[in-house]
Amino acid sequence: MKAITLTQPWATLVAIGVKRIETRSWRTFYRGPLAIHASKRISDSEFRDFNGETISLVLEAHDIHSFHDLPLGVIVATCTLVRILRIYPDNVPAVPEFCFGDYTAGRWAWYLSDVKALAEPVPAKGNLGLWEWNTA
């Protein structure tokens, strides 16, 4: 299965079903099943993002009160990558989705559907770009 690594809190926001669009500087022609991997580290910028009001409220509503509660180095969910669109000023989503990505014009919006959080996260190494996750 194809997989993509996201830093936290973005991976968890996808897993709990509130982040339905992943923004990237690059596109892919791949469409289909996709595993969501939480990177092994949380950077200072992601820690600041975690403490943003909208993100904190959403995570707290799902009983996640600290960045220490976020799983790292694991597959947290599966989904389907259904479409990718170039971002323009007239097609950015409303809040709260807008708060969960970088909607700078010219970037790419990856639309995710059928998100299923794993009951137990599965350890995985991760990688840059799209990579193959061996589910066996």
Buried (B, 14 or more C-beta within 10 A) or exposed (E): EBBBBBBBBBBBBBBBBBBBBBBBEEEBEEBEBBBBBBBBEBEEEBEEBBEEEBBBEBBEEBEBEEBEEBBBBBBBBBBBBBEBEEBEEEEBBEEBBEBBBEBEEEBBBBBBEEBEBBEEBBEBEBEEEBBEBEEE
